[in-house]
């Protein structure tokens, strides 16, 4: 289902929109918004993966420090 949108944009943006391939401004704008959504989803996924990697590295560091600490007390 599609909804109607009315937007006022600066002339340079409108010229850019008109320069893109496509039949209508609506079609062009929808394509741009879909691409932006894809990029935003990818950015969020990359952020989540980066955070998970940092968590893994922190857990590994803590495990290593625990191992070293235990080894020091055994000697």
PQR file of N, CA, C, O and H, with PARSE charges and radii, in Angstrom:
ATOM      1  N   UNK A   1       0.832  -1.171   0.000 -0.4000 1.5000
ATOM      2  CA  UNK A   1       0.000   0.000   0.000 -0.0000 2.0000
ATOM      3  C   UNK A   1       0.887   1.248   0.000  0.5500 1.7000
ATOM      4  O   UNK A   1       1.906   1.281   0.689 -0.5500 1.4000
ATOM      5  N   UNK A   2       0.523   2.232  -0.735 -0.4000 1.5000
ATOM      6  CA  UNK A   2       1.291   3.472  -0.809 -0.0000 2.0000
ATOM      7  C   UNK A   2       0.460   4.606  -0.238  0.5500 1.7000
ATOM      8  O   UNK A   2      -0.770   4.584  -0.287 -0.5500 1.4000
ATOM      9  H   UNK A   2      -0.306   2.206  -1.295  0.4000 1.0000
ATOM     10  N   UNK A   3       1.149   5.589   0.299 -0.4000 1.5000
ATOM     11  CA  UNK A   3       0.494   6.777   0.821 -0.0000 2.0000
ATOM     12  C   UNK A   3       0.948   7.994   0.054  0.5500 1.7000
ATOM     13  O   UNK A   3       2.027   7.998  -0.539 -0.5500 1.4000
ATOM     14  H   UNK A   3       2.148   5.607   0.338  0.4000 1.0000
ATOM     15  N   UNK A   4       0.146   9.006   0.064 -0.4000 1.5000
ATOM     16  CA  UNK A   4       0.464  10.238  -0.650 -0.0000 2.0000
ATOM     17  C   UNK A   4       1.307  11.126   0.259  0.5500 1.7000
ATOM     18  O   UNK A   4       1.105  11.172   1.473 -0.5500 1.4000
ATOM     19  H   UNK A   4      -0.731   9.003   0.546  0.4000 1.0000
ATOM     20  N   UNK A   5       2.260  11.831  -0.357 -0.4000 1.5000
ATOM     21  CA  UNK A   5       3.178  12.691   0.364 -0.0000 2.0000
ATOM     22  C   UNK A   5       3.294  14.015  -0.373  0.5500 1.7000
ATOM     23  O   UNK A   5       3.397  14.052  -1.599 -0.5500 1.4000
ATOM     24  H   UNK A   5       2.425  11.793  -1.343  0.4000 1.0000
ATOM     25  N   UNK A   6       3.277  15.081   0.376 -0.4000 1.5000
ATOM     26  CA  UNK A   6       3.520  16.401  -0.198 -0.0000 2.0000
ATOM     27  C   UNK A   6       4.753  16.951   0.506  0.5500 1.7000
ATOM     28  O   UNK A   6       4.805  16.987   1.735 -0.5500 1.4000
ATOM     29  H   UNK A   6       3.193  15.051   1.372  0.4000 1.0000
ATOM     30  N   UNK A   7       5.736  17.375  -0.263 -0.4000 1.5000
ATOM     31  CA  UNK A   7       6.987  17.839   0.329 -0.0000 2.0000
ATOM     32  C   UNK A   7       7.461  19.109  -0.362  0.5500 1.7000
ATOM     33  O   UNK A   7       7.281  19.290  -1.566 -0.5500 1.4000
ATOM     34  H   UNK A   7       5.694  17.346  -1.262  0.4000 1.0000
ATOM     35  N   UNK A   8       8.056  19.963   0.413 -0.4000 1.5000
ATOM     36  CA  UNK A   8       8.678  21.168  -0.114 -0.0000 2.0000
ATOM     37  C   UNK A   8      10.179  21.027   0.107  0.5500 1.7000
ATOM     38  O   UNK A   8      10.631  20.837   1.236 -0.5500 1.4000
ATOM     39  H   UNK A   8       8.203  19.815   1.391  0.4000 1.0000
ATOM     40  N   UNK A   9      10.951  21.119  -0.976 -0.4000 1.5000
ATOM     41  CA  UNK A   9      12.398  20.953  -0.877 -0.0000 2.0000
ATOM     42  C   UNK A   9      13.098  22.106  -1.591  0.5500 1.7000
ATOM     43  O   UNK A   9      12.512  22.796  -2.426 -0.5500 1.4000
ATOM     44  H   UNK A   9      10.584  21.273  -1.893  0.4000 1.0000
ATOM     45  N   UNK A  10      14.350  22.288  -1.242 -0.4000 1.5000
ATOM     46  CA  UNK A  10      15.143  23.346  -1.867 -0.0000 2.0000
ATOM     47  C   UNK A  10      15.317  23.053  -3.358  0.5500 1.7000
ATOM     48  O   UNK A  10      15.358  21.897  -3.778 -0.5500 1.4000
ATOM     49  H   UNK A  10      14.825  21.728  -0.564  0.4000 1.0000
ATOM     50  N   UNK A  11      15.414  24.093  -4.122 -0.4000 1.5000
ATOM     51  CA  UNK A  11      15.510  23.979  -5.577 -0.0000 2.0000
ATOM     52  C   UNK A  11      16.672  23.089  -6.034  0.5500 1.7000
ATOM     53  O   UNK A  11      16.480  22.280  -6.941 -0.5500 1.4000
ATOM     54  H   UNK A  11      15.381  25.032  -3.781  0.4000 1.0000
ATOM     55  N   UNK A  12      17.873  23.204  -5.443 -0.4000 1.5000
ATOM     56  CA  UNK A  12      18.964  22.315  -5.891 -0.0000 2.0000
ATOM     57  C   UNK A  12      18.625  20.829  -5.690  0.5500 1.7000
ATOM     58  O   UNK A  12      19.001  19.995  -6.513 -0.5500 1.4000
ATOM     59  H   UNK A  12      18.029  23.862  -4.706  0.4000 1.0000
ATOM     60  N   UNK A  13      17.925  20.498  -4.615 -0.4000 1.5000
ATOM     61  CA  UNK A  13      17.531  19.108  -4.395 -0.0000 2.0000
ATOM     62  C   UNK A  13      16.491  18.666  -5.417  0.5500 1.7000
ATOM     63  O   UNK A  13      16.511  17.529  -5.888 -0.5500 1.4000
ATOM     64  H   UNK A  13      17.619  21.176  -3.946  0.4000 1.0000
ATOM     65  N   UNK A  14      15.597  19.565  -5.749 -0.4000 1.5000
ATOM     66  CA  UNK A  14      14.586  19.257  -6.748 -0.0000 2.0000
ATOM     67  C   UNK A  14      15.233  19.044  -8.117  0.5500 1.7000
ATOM     68  O   UNK A  14      14.841  18.149  -8.866 -0.5500 1.4000
ATOM     69  H   UNK A  14      15.581  20.489  -5.367  0.4000 1.0000
ATOM     70  N   UNK A  15      16.222  19.872  -8.434 -0.4000 1.5000
ATOM     71  CA  UNK A  15      16.948  19.708  -9.699 -0.0000 2.0000
ATOM     72  C   UNK A  15      17.682  18.369  -9.722  0.5500 1.7000
ATOM     73  O   UNK A  15      17.714  17.682 -10.743 -0.5500 1.4000
ATOM     74  H   UNK A  15      16.540  20.600  -7.826  0.4000 1.0000
ATOM     75  N   UNK A  16      18.271  18.011  -8.582 -0.4000 1.5000
ATOM     76  CA  UNK A  16      18.948  16.719  -8.494 -0.0000 2.0000
ATOM     77  C   UNK A  16      17.954  15.585  -8.707  0.5500 1.7000
ATOM     78  O   UNK A  16      18.219  14.654  -9.468 -0.5500 1.4000
ATOM     79  H   UNK A  16      18.245  18.570  -7.753  0.4000 1.0000
ATOM     80  N   UNK A  17      16.814  15.666  -8.038 -0.4000 1.5000
ATOM     81  CA  UNK A  17      15.786  14.641  -8.191 -0.0000 2.0000
ATOM     82  C   UNK A  17      15.355  14.520  -9.652  0.5500 1.7000
ATOM     83  O   UNK A  17      15.214  13.417 -10.180 -0.5500 1.4000
ATOM     84  H   UNK A  17      16.599  16.422  -7.421  0.4000 1.0000
ATOM     85  N   UNK A  18      15.152  15.655 -10.288 -0.4000 1.5000
ATOM     86  CA  UNK A  18      14.726  15.651 -11.693 -0.0000 2.0000
ATOM     87  C   UNK A  18      15.801  15.081 -12.617  0.5500 1.7000
ATOM     88  O   UNK A  18      15.485  14.566 -13.690 -0.5500 1.4000
ATOM     89  H   UNK A  18      15.268  16.551  -9.859  0.4000 1.0000
ATOM     90  N   UNK A  19      17.069  15.170 -12.209 -0.4000 1.5000
ATOM     91  CA  UNK A  19      18.159  14.666 -13.060 -0.0000 2.0000
ATOM     92  C   UNK A  19      18.292  13.146 -13.006  0.5500 1.7000
ATOM     93  O   UNK A  19      18.966  12.558 -13.852 -0.5500 1.4000
ATOM     94  H   UNK A  19      17.325  15.588 -11.338  0.4000 1.0000
ATOM     95  N   UNK A  20      17.674  12.520 -12.048 -0.4000 1.5000
ATOM     96  CA  UNK A  20      17.777  11.067 -11.904 -0.0000 2.0000
ATOM     97  C   UNK A  20      16.898  10.351 -12.921  0.5500 1.7000
ATOM     98  O   UNK A  20      15.888  10.888 -13.374 -0.5500 1.4000
ATOM     99  H   UNK A  20      17.127  12.998 -11.361  0.4000 1.0000
ATOM    100  N   UNK A  21      17.299   9.130 -13.273 -0.4000 1.5000
ATOM    101  CA  UNK A  21      16.460   8.372 -14.201 -0.0000 2.0000
ATOM    102  C   UNK A  21      15.150   7.951 -13.527  0.5500 1.7000
ATOM    103  O   UNK A  21      15.111   7.683 -12.326 -0.5500 1.4000
ATOM    104  H   UNK A  21      18.120   8.694 -12.905  0.4000 1.0000
ATOM    105  N   UNK A  22      14.114   7.901 -14.300 -0.4000 1.5000
ATOM    106  CA  UNK A  22      12.815   7.508 -13.788 -0.0000 2.0000
ATOM    107  C   UNK A  22      11.726   8.330 -14.449  0.5500 1.7000
ATOM    108  O   UNK A  22      11.988   9.381 -15.035 -0.5500 1.4000
ATOM    109  H   UNK A  22      14.146   8.119 -15.276  0.4000 1.0000
ATOM    110  N   UNK A  23      10.513   7.841 -14.346 -0.4000 1.5000
ATOM    111  CA  UNK A  23       9.403   8.511 -15.016 -0.0000 2.0000
ATOM    112  C   UNK A  23       8.829   9.663 -14.205  0.5500 1.7000
ATOM    113  O   UNK A  23       8.510  10.718 -14.752 -0.5500 1.4000
ATOM    114  H   UNK A  23      10.301   6.987 -13.870  0.4000 1.0000
ATOM    115  N   UNK A  24       8.698   9.457 -12.894 -0.4000 1.5000
ATOM    116  CA  UNK A  24       8.055  10.486 -12.068 -0.0000 2.0000
ATOM    117  C   UNK A  24       8.924  10.832 -10.866  0.5500 1.7000
ATOM    118  O   UNK A  24       9.807  10.068 -10.475 -0.5500 1.4000
ATOM    119  H   UNK A  24       8.957   8.599 -12.449  0.4000 1.0000
ATOM    120  N   UNK A  25       8.656  11.985 -10.295 -0.4000 1.5000
ATOM    121  CA  UNK A  25       9.367  12.374  -9.080 -0.0000 2.0000
ATOM    122  C   UNK A  25       9.064  11.394  -7.950  0.5500 1.7000
ATOM    123  O   UNK A  25       9.942  11.063  -7.154 -0.5500 1.4000
ATOM    124  H   UNK A  25       7.938  12.605 -10.612  0.4000 1.0000
ATOM    125  N   UNK A  26       7.828  10.939  -7.889 -0.4000 1.5000
ATOM    126  CA  UNK A  26       7.450   9.981  -6.845 -0.0000 2.0000
ATOM    127  C   UNK A  26       8.281   8.709  -6.956  0.5500 1.7000
ATOM    128  O   UNK A  26       8.780   8.196  -5.954 -0.5500 1.4000
ATOM    129  H   UNK A  26       7.115  11.208  -8.536  0.4000 1.0000
ATOM    130  N   UNK A  27       8.425   8.210  -8.159 -0.4000 1.5000
ATOM    131  CA  UNK A  27       9.208   6.994  -8.395 -0.0000 2.0000
ATOM    132  C   UNK A  27      10.661   7.210  -7.977  0.5500 1.7000
ATOM    133  O   UNK A  27      11.268   6.360  -7.325 -0.5500 1.4000
ATOM    134  H   UNK A  27       8.020   8.627  -8.973  0.4000 1.0000
ATOM    135  N   UNK A  28      11.203   8.354  -8.363 -0.4000 1.5000
ATOM    136  CA  UNK A  28      12.598   8.663  -8.044 -0.0000 2.0000
ATOM    137  C   UNK A  28      12.791   8.800  -6.534  0.5500 1.7000
ATOM    138  O   UNK A  28      13.746   8.260  -5.974 -0.5500 1.4000
ATOM    139  H   UNK A  28      10.711   9.045  -8.893  0.4000 1.0000
ATOM    140  N   UNK A  29      11.897   9.512  -5.891 -0.4000 1.5000
ATOM    141  CA  UNK A  29      12.012   9.723  -4.454 -0.0000 2.0000
ATOM    142  C   UNK A  29      11.856   8.413  -3.694  0.5500 1.7000
ATOM    143  O   UNK A  29      12.569   8.169  -2.721 -0.5500 1.4000
ATOM    144  H   UNK A  29      11.122   9.950  -6.346  0.4000 1.0000
ATOM    145  N   UNK A  30      10.941   7.582  -4.128 -0.4000 1.5000
ATOM    146  CA  UNK A  30      10.752   6.282  -3.478 -0.0000 2.0000
ATOM    147  C   UNK A  30      12.015   5.439  -3.602  0.5500 1.7000
ATOM    148  O   UNK A  30      12.413   4.783  -2.640 -0.5500 1.4000
ATOM    149  H   UNK A  30      10.362   7.780  -4.919  0.4000 1.0000
ATOM    150  N   UNK A  31      12.652   5.446  -4.773 -0.4000 1.5000
ATOM    151  CA  UNK A  31      13.884   4.687  -4.976 -0.0000 2.0000
ATOM    152  C   UNK A  31      14.997   5.214  -4.062  0.5500 1.7000
ATOM    153  O   UNK A  31      15.750   4.432  -3.482 -0.5500 1.4000
ATOM    154  H   UNK A  31      12.328   5.979  -5.555  0.4000 1.0000
ATOM    155  N   UNK A  32      15.094   6.528  -3.938 -0.4000 1.5000
ATOM    156  CA  UNK A  32      16.104   7.130  -3.068 -0.0000 2.0000
ATOM    157  C   UNK A  32      15.858   6.742  -1.611  0.5500 1.7000
ATOM    158  O   UNK A  32      16.796   6.391  -0.896 -0.5500 1.4000
ATOM    159  H   UNK A  32      14.482   7.163  -4.409  0.4000 1.0000
ATOM    160  N   UNK A  33      14.628   6.802  -1.179 -0.4000 1.5000
ATOM    161  CA  UNK A  33      14.301   6.454   0.210 -0.0000 2.0000
ATOM    162  C   UNK A  33      14.563   4.982   0.501  0.5500 1.7000
ATOM    163  O   UNK A  33      15.035   4.640   1.585 -0.5500 1.4000
ATOM    164  H   UNK A  33      13.866   7.088  -1.760  0.4000 1.0000
ATOM    165  N   UNK A  34      14.262   4.113  -0.451 -0.4000 1.5000
ATOM    166  CA  UNK A  34      14.543   2.687  -0.264 -0.0000 2.0000
ATOM    167  C   UNK A  34      16.038   2.447  -0.132  0.5500 1.7000
ATOM    168  O   UNK A  34      16.474   1.665   0.712 -0.5500 1.4000
ATOM    169  H   UNK A  34      13.879   4.391  -1.332  0.4000 1.0000
ATOM    170  N   UNK A  35      16.827   3.122  -0.969 -0.4000 1.5000
ATOM    171  CA  UNK A  35      18.279   2.978  -0.907 -0.0000 2.0000
ATOM    172  C   UNK A  35      18.805   3.500   0.427  0.5500 1.7000
ATOM    173  O   UNK A  35      19.680   2.884   1.036 -0.5500 1.4000
ATOM    174  H   UNK A  35      16.473   3.758  -1.655  0.4000 1.0000
ATOM    175  N   UNK A  36      18.279   4.622   0.876 -0.4000 1.5000
ATOM    176  CA  UNK A  36      18.699   5.180   2.160 -0.0000 2.0000
ATOM    177  C   UNK A  36      18.366   4.203   3.285  0.5500 1.7000
ATOM    178  O   UNK A  36      19.172   4.002   4.193 -0.5500 1.4000
ATOM    179  H   UNK A  36      17.569   5.122   0.382  0.4000 1.0000
ATOM    180  N   UNK A  37      17.181   3.596   3.228 -0.4000 1.5000
ATOM    181  CA  UNK A  37      16.792   2.624   4.253 -0.0000 2.0000
ATOM    182  C   UNK A  37      17.750   1.436   4.247  0.5500 1.7000
ATOM    183  O   UNK A  37      18.160   0.971   5.311 -0.5500 1.4000
ATOM    184  H   UNK A  37      16.526   3.759   2.490  0.4000 1.0000
ATOM    185  N   UNK A  38      18.113   0.939   3.059 -0.4000 1.5000
ATOM    186  CA  UNK A  38      19.065  -0.168   2.964 -0.0000 2.0000
ATOM    187  C   UNK A  38      20.403   0.207   3.596  0.5500 1.7000
ATOM    188  O   UNK A  38      20.981  -0.571   4.354 -0.5500 1.4000
ATOM    189  H   UNK A  38      17.780   1.317   2.195  0.4000 1.0000
ATOM    190  N   UNK A  39      20.886   1.401   3.278 -0.4000 1.5000
ATOM    191  CA  UNK A  39      22.164   1.857   3.823 -0.0000 2.0000
ATOM    192  C   UNK A  39      22.091   2.016   5.340  0.5500 1.7000
ATOM    193  O   UNK A  39      23.038   1.676   6.050 -0.5500 1.4000
ATOM    194  H   UNK A  39      20.416   2.034   2.662  0.4000 1.0000
ATOM    195  N   UNK A  40      20.976   2.529   5.831 -0.4000 1.5000
ATOM    196  CA  UNK A  40      20.804   2.704   7.276 -0.0000 2.0000
ATOM    197  C   UNK A  40      20.757   1.345   7.980  0.5500 1.7000
ATOM    198  O   UNK A  40      21.343   1.187   9.051 -0.5500 1.4000
ATOM    199  H   UNK A  40      20.207   2.805   5.254  0.4000 1.0000
ATOM    200  N   UNK A  41      20.069   0.368   7.393 -0.4000 1.5000
ATOM    201  CA  UNK A  41      20.020  -0.975   7.975 -0.0000 2.0000
ATOM    202  C   UNK A  41      21.414  -1.602   7.986  0.5500 1.7000
ATOM    203  O   UNK A  41      21.795  -2.264   8.951 -0.5500 1.4000
ATOM    204  H   UNK A  41      19.594   0.497   6.523  0.4000 1.0000
ATOM    205  N   UNK A  42      22.162  -1.393   6.920 -0.4000 1.5000
ATOM    206  CA  UNK A  42      23.531  -1.917   6.866 -0.0000 2.0000
ATOM    207  C   UNK A  42      24.408  -1.248   7.915  0.5500 1.7000
ATOM    208  O   UNK A  42      25.206  -1.911   8.577 -0.5500 1.4000
ATOM    209  H   UNK A  42      21.852  -0.856   6.136  0.4000 1.0000
ATOM    210  N   UNK A  43      24.259   0.077   8.068 -0.4000 1.5000
ATOM    211  CA  UNK A  43      25.036   0.799   9.078 -0.0000 2.0000
ATOM    212  C   UNK A  43      24.727   0.269  10.472  0.5500 1.7000
ATOM    213  O   UNK A  43      25.640   0.057  11.270 -0.5500 1.4000
ATOM    214  H   UNK A  43      23.610   0.615   7.530  0.4000 1.0000
ATOM    215  N   UNK A  44      23.455   0.055  10.770 -0.4000 1.5000
ATOM    216  CA  UNK A  44      23.067  -0.464  12.077 -0.0000 2.0000
ATOM    217  C   UNK A  44      23.615  -1.871  12.303  0.5500 1.7000
ATOM    218  O   UNK A  44      24.068  -2.192  13.401 -0.5500 1.4000
ATOM    219  H   UNK A  44      22.714   0.228  10.121  0.4000 1.0000
ATOM    220  N   UNK A  45      23.574  -2.701  11.280 -0.4000 1.5000
ATOM    221  CA  UNK A  45      24.109  -4.053  11.390 -0.0000 2.0000
ATOM    222  C   UNK A  45      25.611  -4.018  11.644  0.5500 1.7000
ATOM    223  O   UNK A  45      26.123  -4.754  12.488 -0.5500 1.4000
ATOM    224  H   UNK A  45      23.206  -2.440  10.387  0.4000 1.0000
ATOM    225  N   UNK A  46      26.309  -3.167  10.914 -0.4000 1.5000
ATOM    226  CA  UNK A  46      27.756  -3.039  11.121 -0.0000 2.0000
ATOM    227  C   UNK A  46      28.060  -2.570  12.544  0.5500 1.7000
ATOM    228  O   UNK A  46      29.012  -3.039  13.166 -0.5500 1.4000
ATOM    229  H   UNK A  46      25.894  -2.570  10.228  0.4000 1.0000
ATOM    230  N   UNK A  47      27.256  -1.652  13.051 -0.4000 1.5000
ATOM    231  CA  UNK A  47      27.436  -1.169  14.418 -0.0000 2.0000
ATOM    232  C   UNK A  47      27.222  -2.305  15.423  0.5500 1.7000
ATOM    233  O   UNK A  47      27.990  -2.449  16.375 -0.5500 1.4000
ATOM    234  H   UNK A  47      26.482  -1.270  12.545  0.4000 1.0000
ATOM    235  N   UNK A  48      26.186  -3.101  15.208 -0.4000 1.5000
ATOM    236  CA  UNK A  48      25.904  -4.231  16.104 -0.0000 2.0000
ATOM    237  C   UNK A  48      27.033  -5.258  16.057  0.5500 1.7000
ATOM    238  O   UNK A  48      27.447  -5.783  17.091 -0.5500 1.4000
ATOM    239  H   UNK A  48      25.563  -2.984  14.435  0.4000 1.0000
ATOM    240  N   UNK A  49      27.525  -5.540  14.855 -0.4000 1.5000
ATOM    241  CA  UNK A  49      28.627  -6.493  14.727 -0.0000 2.0000
ATOM    242  C   UNK A  49      29.886  -5.968  15.390  0.5500 1.7000
ATOM    243  O   UNK A  49      30.624  -6.726  16.020 -0.5500 1.4000
ATOM    244  H   UNK A  49      27.188  -5.114  14.016  0.4000 1.0000
ATOM    245  N   UNK A  50      30.130  -4.693  15.252 -0.4000 1.5000
ATOM    246  CA  UNK A  50      31.295  -4.078  15.879 -0.0000 2.0000
ATOM    247  C   UNK A  50      31.189  -4.156  17.393  0.5500 1.7000
ATOM    248  O   UNK A  50      32.170  -4.461  18.071 -0.5500 1.4000
ATOM    249  H   UNK A  50      29.530  -4.078  14.740  0.4000 1.0000
ATOM    250  N   UNK A  51      30.006  -3.881  17.927 -0.4000 1.5000
ATOM    251  CA  UNK A  51      29.799  -3.951  19.374 -0.0000 2.0000
ATOM    252  C   UNK A  51      29.984  -5.385  19.862  0.5500 1.7000
ATOM    253  O   UNK A  51      30.588  -5.606  20.911 -0.5500 1.4000
ATOM    254  H   UNK A  51      29.209  -3.633  17.376  0.4000 1.0000
ATOM    255  N   UNK A  52      29.471  -6.359  19.114 -0.4000 1.5000
ATOM    256  CA  UNK A  52      29.623  -7.764  19.497 -0.0000 2.0000
ATOM    257  C   UNK A  52      31.094  -8.156  19.485  0.5500 1.7000
ATOM    258  O   UNK A  52      31.558  -8.877  20.369 -0.5500 1.4000
ATOM    259  H   UNK A  52      28.980  -6.179  18.261  0.4000 1.0000
ATOM    260  N   UNK A  53      31.824  -7.681  18.483 -0.4000 1.5000
ATOM    261  CA  UNK A  53      33.259  -7.981  18.390 -0.0000 2.0000
ATOM    262  C   UNK A  53      33.992  -7.384  19.586  0.5500 1.7000
ATOM    263  O   UNK A  53      34.874  -8.026  20.158 -0.5500 1.4000
ATOM    264  H   UNK A  53      31.447  -7.096  17.765  0.4000 1.0000
ATOM    265  N   UNK A  54      33.635  -6.163  19.966 -0.4000 1.5000
ATOM    266  CA  UNK A  54      34.268  -5.532  21.123 -0.0000 2.0000
ATOM    267  C   UNK A  54      33.953  -6.308  22.395  0.5500 1.7000
ATOM    268  O   UNK A  54      34.820  -6.469  23.255 -0.5500 1.4000
ATOM    269  H   UNK A  54      32.919  -5.642  19.502  0.4000 1.0000
ATOM    270  N   UNK A  55      32.710  -6.791  22.521 -0.4000 1.5000
ATOM    271  CA  UNK A  55      32.337  -7.596  23.685 -0.0000 2.0000
ATOM    272  C   UNK A  55      33.157  -8.880  23.728  0.5500 1.7000
ATOM    273  O   UNK A  55      33.617  -9.288  24.794 -0.5500 1.4000
ATOM    274  H   UNK A  55      32.007  -6.660  21.823  0.4000 1.0000
ATOM    275  N   UNK A  56      33.344  -9.525  22.563 -0.4000 1.5000
ATOM    276  CA  UNK A  56      34.141 -10.750  22.494 -0.0000 2.0000
ATOM    277  C   UNK A  56      35.584 -10.474  22.892  0.5500 1.7000
ATOM    278  O   UNK A  56      36.189 -11.255  23.627 -0.5500 1.4000
ATOM    279  H   UNK A  56      32.970  -9.193  21.697  0.4000 1.0000
ATOM    280  N   UNK A  57      36.135  -9.370  22.410 -0.4000 1.5000
ATOM    281  CA  UNK A  57      37.513  -9.024  22.730 -0.0000 2.0000
ATOM    282  C   UNK A  57      37.661  -8.729  24.218  0.5500 1.7000
ATOM    283  O   UNK A  57      38.657  -9.110  24.833 -0.5500 1.4000
ATOM    284  H   UNK A  57      35.644  -8.736  21.813  0.4000 1.0000
ATOM    285  N   UNK A  58      36.675  -8.052  24.795 -0.4000 1.5000
ATOM    286  CA  UNK A  58      36.712  -7.758  26.232 -0.0000 2.0000
ATOM    287  C   UNK A  58      36.645  -9.047  27.045  0.5500 1.7000
ATOM    288  O   UNK A  58      37.382  -9.197  28.020 -0.5500 1.4000
ATOM    289  H   UNK A  58      35.866  -7.742  24.296  0.4000 1.0000
ATOM    290  N   UNK A  59      35.781  -9.970  26.665 -0.4000 1.5000
ATOM    291  CA  UNK A  59      35.663 -11.250  27.367 -0.0000 2.0000
ATOM    292  C   UNK A  59      36.963 -12.042  27.249  0.5500 1.7000
ATOM    293  O   UNK A  59      37.400 -12.665  28.217 -0.5500 1.4000
ATOM    294  H   UNK A  59      35.182  -9.848  25.874  0.4000 1.0000
ATOM    295  N   UNK A  60      37.579 -12.020  26.078 -0.4000 1.5000
ATOM    296  CA  UNK A  60      38.842 -12.718  25.889 -0.0000 2.0000
ATOM    297  C   UNK A  60      39.945 -12.102  26.751  0.5500 1.7000
ATOM    298  O   UNK A  60      40.753 -12.815  27.345 -0.5500 1.4000
ATOM    299  H   UNK A  60      37.224 -11.513  25.292  0.4000 1.0000
ATOM    300  N   UNK A  61      39.968 -10.768  26.810 -0.4000 1.5000
ATOM    301  CA  UNK A  61      40.979 -10.088  27.635 -0.0000 2.0000
ATOM    302  C   UNK A  61      40.791 -10.435  29.104  0.5500 1.7000
ATOM    303  O   UNK A  61      41.762 -10.707  29.809 -0.5500 1.4000
ATOM    304  H   UNK A  61      39.312 -10.188  26.327  0.4000 1.0000
ATOM    305  N   UNK A  62      39.543 -10.425  29.566 -0.4000 1.5000
ATOM    306  CA  UNK A  62      39.269 -10.756  30.961 -0.0000 2.0000
ATOM    307  C   UNK A  62      39.659 -12.204  31.274  0.5500 1.7000
ATOM    308  O   UNK A  62      40.208 -12.484  32.339 -0.5500 1.4000
ATOM    309  H   UNK A  62      38.754 -10.203  28.993  0.4000 1.0000
ATOM    310  N   UNK A  63      39.379 -13.109  30.354 -0.4000 1.5000
ATOM    311  CA  UNK A  63      39.748 -14.510  30.560 -0.0000 2.0000
ATOM    312  C   UNK A  63      41.259 -14.658  30.626  0.5500 1.7000
ATOM    313  O   UNK A  63      41.780 -15.408  31.451 -0.5500 1.4000
ATOM    314  H   UNK A  63      38.933 -12.881  29.488  0.4000 1.0000
ATOM    315  N   UNK A  64      41.964 -13.937  29.752 -0.4000 1.5000
ATOM    316  CA  UNK A  64      43.423 -13.995  29.750 -0.0000 2.0000
ATOM    317  C   UNK A  64      43.973 -13.426  31.058  0.5500 1.7000
ATOM    318  O   UNK A  64      44.878 -14.013  31.651 -0.5500 1.4000
ATOM    319  H   UNK A  64      41.541 -13.327  29.082  0.4000 1.0000
ATOM    320  N   UNK A  65      43.447 -12.311  31.505 -0.4000 1.5000
ATOM    321  CA  UNK A  65      43.920 -11.721  32.760 -0.0000 2.0000
ATOM    322  C   UNK A  65      43.658 -12.670  33.937  0.5500 1.7000
ATOM    323  O   UNK A  65      44.495 -12.785  34.832 -0.5500 1.4000
ATOM    324  H   UNK A  65      42.712 -11.834  31.023  0.4000 1.0000
ATOM    325  N   UNK A  66      42.525 -13.336  33.943 -0.4000 1.5000
ATOM    326  CA  UNK A  66      42.200 -14.300  34.999 -0.0000 2.0000
ATOM    327  C   UNK A  66      43.193 -15.456  34.970  0.5500 1.7000
ATOM    328  O   UNK A  66      43.676 -15.893  36.014 -0.5500 1.4000
ATOM    329  H   UNK A  66      41.845 -13.242  33.216  0.4000 1.0000
ATOM    330  N   UNK A  67      43.497 -15.949  33.765 -0.4000 1.5000
ATOM    331  CA  UNK A  67      44.442 -17.059  33.618 -0.0000 2.0000
ATOM    332  C   UNK A  67      45.821 -16.661  34.112  0.5500 1.7000
ATOM    333  O   UNK A  67      46.462 -17.419  34.839 -0.5500 1.4000
ATOM    334  H   UNK A  67      43.105 -15.594  32.917  0.4000 1.0000
ATOM    335  N   UNK A  68      46.281 -15.484  33.727 -0.4000 1.5000
ATOM    336  CA  UNK A  68      47.592 -14.998  34.146 -0.0000 2.0000
ATOM    337  C   UNK A  68      47.609 -14.808  35.659  0.5500 1.7000
ATOM    338  O   UNK A  68      48.576 -15.183  36.321 -0.5500 1.4000
ATOM    339  H   UNK A  68      45.761 -14.868  33.136  0.4000 1.0000
ATOM    340  N   UNK A  69      46.567 -14.240  36.196 -0.4000 1.5000
ATOM    341  CA  UNK A  69      46.488 -14.013  37.639 -0.0000 2.0000
ATOM    342  C   UNK A  69      46.546 -15.329  38.405  0.5500 1.7000
ATOM    343  O   UNK A  69      47.264 -15.439  39.399 -0.5500 1.4000
ATOM    344  H   UNK A  69      45.781 -13.936  35.658  0.4000 1.0000
ATOM    345  N   UNK A  70      45.799 -16.319  37.951 -0.4000 1.5000
ATOM    346  CA  UNK A  70      45.799 -17.624  38.608 -0.0000 2.0000
ATOM    347  C   UNK A  70      47.171 -18.280  38.518  0.5500 1.7000
ATOM    348  O   UNK A  70      47.633 -18.904  39.472 -0.5500 1.4000
ATOM    349  H   UNK A  70      45.216 -16.229  37.144  0.4000 1.0000
ATOM    350  N   UNK A  71      47.817 -18.133  37.365 -0.4000 1.5000
ATOM    351  CA  UNK A  71      49.138 -18.730  37.174 -0.0000 2.0000
ATOM    352  C   UNK A  71      50.164 -18.070  38.100  0.5500 1.7000
ATOM    353  O   UNK A  71      51.060 -18.742  38.609 -0.5500 1.4000
ATOM    354  H   UNK A  71      47.441 -17.626  36.590  0.4000 1.0000
ATOM    355  N   UNK A  72      50.038 -16.784  38.314 -0.4000 1.5000
ATOM    356  CA  UNK A  72      50.969 -16.070  39.179 -0.0000 2.0000
ATOM    357  C   UNK A  72      50.836 -16.547  40.624  0.5500 1.7000
ATOM    358  O   UNK A  72      51.844 -16.642  41.323 -0.5500 1.4000
ATOM    359  H   UNK A  72      49.309 -16.238  37.900  0.4000 1.0000
ATOM    360  N   UNK A  73      49.658 -16.839  41.078 -0.4000 1.5000
ATOM    361  CA  UNK A  73      49.427 -17.247  42.465 -0.0000 2.0000
ATOM    362  C   UNK A  73      49.802 -18.695  42.704  0.5500 1.7000
ATOM    363  O   UNK A  73      50.026 -19.095  43.846 -0.5500 1.4000
ATOM    364  H   UNK A  73      48.839 -16.761  40.510  0.4000 1.0000
ATOM    365  N   UNK A  74      49.876 -19.493  41.639 -0.4000 1.5000
ATOM    366  CA  UNK A  74      50.221 -20.907  41.776 -0.0000 2.0000
ATOM    367  C   UNK A  74      51.726 -21.104  41.949  0.5500 1.7000
ATOM    368  O   UNK A  74      52.161 -22.120  42.492 -0.5500 1.4000
ATOM    369  H   UNK A  74      49.694 -19.169  40.711  0.4000 1.0000
ATOM    370  N   UNK A  75      52.501 -20.163  41.503 -0.4000 1.5000
ATOM    371  CA  UNK A  75      53.959 -20.323  41.550 -0.0000 2.0000
ATOM    372  C   UNK A  75      54.515 -20.065  42.907  0.5500 1.7000
ATOM    373  O   UNK A  75      55.727 -20.159  43.106 -0.5500 1.4000
ATOM    374  H   UNK A  75      52.149 -19.338  41.062  0.4000 1.0000
TER
END
